[in-house]
Amino acid sequence: MSFHIVMSDAKNVLLVTRPLCPPWDEASKNFAYFLAKTLSGFNVSILTHGKLDGLPDSVSQKQIYGSGRFDLKAKIRLFVSLFGFRGSYDITHYLFTPTKLNASIIRNFLRPSRGKTIQTIATLREDLYSEDDLKKMLFADRIITYADQPKRRLEEMGFAGVERIYPGIDLDHFRPAPKNPELLKRFGFTTDDFIVSYVGEYARLGATDMLADAMIRYHREHPDSPVRFFWALRLKNEADIAKKKEVMGKFTEAGLGNRFHCSDTFGDVLGLYNLADVIAFPVSDMKGKFDVPLAVIEPYACAKPVILSDFPLFKEFSDDSISVTIPRGDGDAFLAAVERFENDRTLVNTMGLAARAYVEKEFDLKHTAKQYAAVYENL
């Protein structure tokens, strides 16, 4: 028999999120899950579909969702639950991107009847919303951003007391490991292959076509190269399915054969990172995406150098010692970076070790949890 231990003197905190459940392939819910596991000194409630194992006794699971999808039905379930929770928590912490509709509903009908509120903002959608819109949508007692650039932008708009806390990751989980022989076999690789992996989405981010064309050209120009390209991309919607069909047609026509491999949504993200020698994330469109893409930070933690685009926000967590930056959409620059790494394995190792040291300093989940604990205590 197991007992749920409630610390009577501790503050009660509700993390308001999409369903926390596998697969762990969405940045905001991943962060909320690891934050709940790591916080100490608080009674934390999380919103789940099904029951999660391995959580401490201080974490209470509210199984409010009927599936892992955050569709209209799930949002209605969330709003109904928030109405029922209104007087139950000292702190209600929202960890999803606000919209005009959900912010209006929460602000006008579902605000807690007691306690304080926090909004951690994954990204500012200034492509969609005006300053006046954002001032209505960001309603909490404390606003937290994941990066410095959006913090500065909110301060320019007149928001006071905005704090930046990086989305820490579990460095005991995300760490360097040898390539898994079973995964090598599963995806058709050998131990002699030099694997360059792209972890993203087919229809978004603006990198798919550039990467596909560059890969085809690389293998035409370097027929004996040990470089193998691997795409670990999620299929989230019909647009992803259509784009995958399109690029797979290109690869078939070009005769890439065993030089290219892919995986759709795959549970062992850590195994995929450690399968690679280098990670590619040369995206050109981050609209609606996490300000600090964990598809960059998690590979750093696994001691992998990353090929990044010159997206302005990426400057905050990249430099020449841990990554290579290329112009957005520049296939030639991408191939030059691949060739540079292929021909200099010492550089790969040196940059990988520096990347691991960087995340130990800036993105350790234990430090992030302490920062949130301080915010909770001071509210």
N, C-alpha and C positions, 0 to 999 in steps of 0.2 A: 504494500500500500504506500502511495506517495502523498505528501502533503505540500500544499502551496503556502510558502512562508511569506507573510506580509509584514514588512517593517513598519511598525505603527507610527514611528516618529519621522519616517521618510515621506517626502512629497510624492503624490500620485501623479504620474505623467502619462498622457495618452498620445501616442504617435499616430497621426492621421495620415494614412497612405492608401495606395491601391493595394490589392491583395498581396500579402507577403507569403509567397509560396514558390517552389521551383517552377520553371527553371530560373536560375539567378542570372538573368540576362538583361536587366533593366536597371539603370544606374541608381535612380532614386529609391527603389524598393530594396536593392542590394544594400545601399548605405543604411537605410532605416533598420534593416535586419541586423547588420553587424553592430550598429550603434546600440540597439536594444541589448544585444548579447554582452556588450562591453561596459555599459554604464554601471556604476556601483553607487549605492546610497540612495536609490530611488525605487519606487514601485512602478514599473513600466508596463503599460498595456499596449499590445500591438493587434492589428487587424489582419486576420488570416483567412485563407481557404484551406480547410483541413488543419491537422495538428503538426507542428514542427517539433522535432526532437532536438535534444542537446541544449536547450535554453536554461538559464539559471532560474532558481525558484522565485527570484524577484520579478520575473517577466510573466505577465498574464496574457494568455492568448484569447482574443475575442473572435470566434469563428463566425464572422458576420457574412462572409461572401459565399455565394453558391458555386463559384468557379474561379479560375485564375485570371479570367479576362476582366478588364476594367471598362466594361461596356455600359450601356444605359441602365440595364438592370442592376449592375453592380453599384453604379453611382446612386441609384435610388435607395439601395440597401444601406449605403454609406450615410446618406442624408437622414434616413429614418433612425439609424443607430446614433448619429450625432445628436439628434433631438433627445433620445433617451439618455445619453451620457451627459447632458448639459450641466448638471450639478455635481458630478462625480469626481472631478479631477482638479488638482491644484494648478496644473499646467496642461494646456492643449497645444500640441506641437504639430503644425501642418507641414507635411513634406511632399507636396505635389505642386505642379505648376498651376497657378491660379488662372482662371478665365473670368470674363465679365459675369458669366452666369453663375459658376460655382462660388465665386467671391460674393456676389450679391445675395445668393441664398444663405450662405454661412453668416455674412455680416448682418443681414436683416432678420433671419429666422432661427439660426442655429448657433449663435454665439453662446459660449458657456455662461451659465447664470452665476458662476463664481470662478475664481482663479484667474490666471493670466494666460495669454496666448503668444505663440511664436510662429512665424512663417519663415521656413528656410526655402529660398527661391532658387530653383534649379537653373533658371535662365530668365532674362528679361526679354519679352517678345516685343521689342520696339518696332519690329516690322509689322506688327498687328495692332499695337495699342499706343495711344497718345500718353503724354504725361498725365493729363487729367484722368484717363482711364486707369493708369497704374496707381495713382494716388487713391482711387476708390478700391482697387483690387488688393492693395497691400494695407490691411486693416489691423494687423496684430500689434500687441504691445511691444514686441521686439522683432526686427527684421534681420535675417542672417543670409548672407550670400556665400557662394562657394568659391568666389574669386574676387580679386581686388578691383578689376575693371567695373563690374556691375555695382560694387559697393560705392566706388567713386561716382558712378552715374546717378545712383539714388541720392547721394549727398548733394549732387548738383541740382536735383529736383526739389531739395528741401527736406528730405527725410533725415531725421536726427537719430543718433544712437545705432546706426547700422553697423553690424559686425561681420567680418569675414572669418569663416571657419572652413578650412579645407575639408573635403570629404575623405576622411581617413579610411584606410583599408587595413585589413587584418594581415599583418606582415608575417605572422606565424603560419598563415594559410598560403598567401601569395608569396612564394619564395622560389629560388632557383632549384631545379631538379633535372636529372638526366632525361633525355627523350624516352618516352614510354615505348618499349618494343611492341606492345599490343596495338598502340595507336599508329606507330609507323607502318605496321602490317595492314591495319584496317584501312588506312588511307593510301596505301600503295607506295610508301616511301622506303628508302634504304638508309642505313647509317652513313653512307657517303654523300647523301643529298644535302645541299645547302638550302634551307627552307625559308622563304620569305612569306609571311602570313599577313593577310588583310582581315581585320575584324571590324565589321561594320554592317551596312545594310545595302541591298541591291538598288533600291529606287531612290534613296535619299543620300545625302552627304556629298553628292556631286563628284565622286571619284570612280565609279564603276566603269564608265566608258573609257576614260583615260587609262586606267589600269589594264583593262582588257586589251586595248590596242597596243599598249606598251609591252605587255607580256608576249603577245603574238610576235611583235617585232624582235624582242630580245631573243627568243628561241630560234627565229629564222637567222639572226645574225650570229648566234652563239650555239650552234647545233650540238656541241660537245660539252656545254657548260653543265656543272652539277646543280645549278640553281633550279629549284622547283617552287612554283607559286601555289599557295594554299589560301583559299577563301573560306573563312568561318563566318558566314553571314546568316542572319536571321531571315526567315520568310514570315513577315508579319501581316501581309495583305496581298490583294490581287496584283497591285503594282509591282511588288517584289517578285511574285511568281512570273509575271510577264517579262520583267527585266532579266530574270535568270534564264528564261527560255531564249531570249534574244542573244545574250552573251554566250550561252552554251552552243548556240548555233554558229556563232563566230569561231569558237574554239574548235568545233568539229570540222568546219570548213578549212581551218588553218592547219589541221592535223596535229594539234598539240598532244593528243594522246596521253601518255603517262607523265607529261611534264606539268600538268595542272591537275589539282584535286580540290574538292570543295566539301564542305559540311554545312548543312542547314543548322537550325537551332540544336545545340549540343550541350549536354549537361556539364561535362568536365571542362570548364573554361580554363582552369589551371593547367590541365594536361595539354590543351591546345596552345597556350602561351609557351609552355616549355618544349613543345614539339618544334617550335620555330627557332631559327638563329637570329632573325631580325623581324620586327613587326613594322608593317606599313599602315600609316593613317594619314595619307595626303589628301584630306577632304577639302572641299571648297564651299560647302553650305552646311552651317550648323544651326539653322533656324529650328527652334523648338527642342534642341538637344541640350544635354547637360553641359554647363559651362566648363567643367573640368572633365573631359571624357575619360572614364575609367579604362577604356580600351587603350589608353596611353599610360596611365599611372600604374595599372596592374602589371603590364609587361615590364615597366621599369622595375617593379618589385621583384620580378622574376629574372632580373639582370639581362634584359633584352634592350638593345638600342632600338630607337624608333625613327622611321622616316616620316617627317611631319610636313605639312604645307605651311606656308607663311600666313596662316590665319592669325589676325591680330591678337586674339585672346591667348593663343598658344605660346606667345612670347613669355608669359608668366611662368610657365613650367617647362621650358626647353632652353638648351644652350648647346654649344658645340661639343661639350664634354659628354653629353648623354644622348644626343639626337642629331639628325641631319635635317635641315630645313630646306625645302625646295619651293619654287613658285607654284601657286595653285594652278592645276591643270597642265603642268609642264611634264609631259611624258619623257622627254629627253633627260631632264634633270632627275626624274625618278630612276631611270635606267642607269644613269651615271652613279647614283648613290648605291644601287644594288651592286653594280660592278665593283665599286670601291670596297664594299664590305666583303664581297666574294673573294677579292684578291688580297685582303688584309684581315686574316682571322684574329690577329693580335688586337687590331682596332676594335673588332666586335667584342672581344673579351674585356678590353680596357673600358670601353664605353658602357658595357653591361654592368660592370662592377661599380662604376661611377653612378649609374642610374639607380642601382640598389641603394647605395649610400644616400642618394638624394631623397628617395622616398622615406628612408628611415628617419631622416631629419624633418621632412615637411609633411608627410602623409601617414604617419603612424596612427592607427585607429585609437590606440590607448591615449595618445595626446589629444586627439580630437574629442574623445569621450570626456576627458578632463575639462576641456574648454566648454563643452555643452553643460557639464555638471556645474561649472561656475556660473553660466548664464541662468540655469534653473535655480540655483541657490540665491542669486541676486535679484530675481524677479519678485 
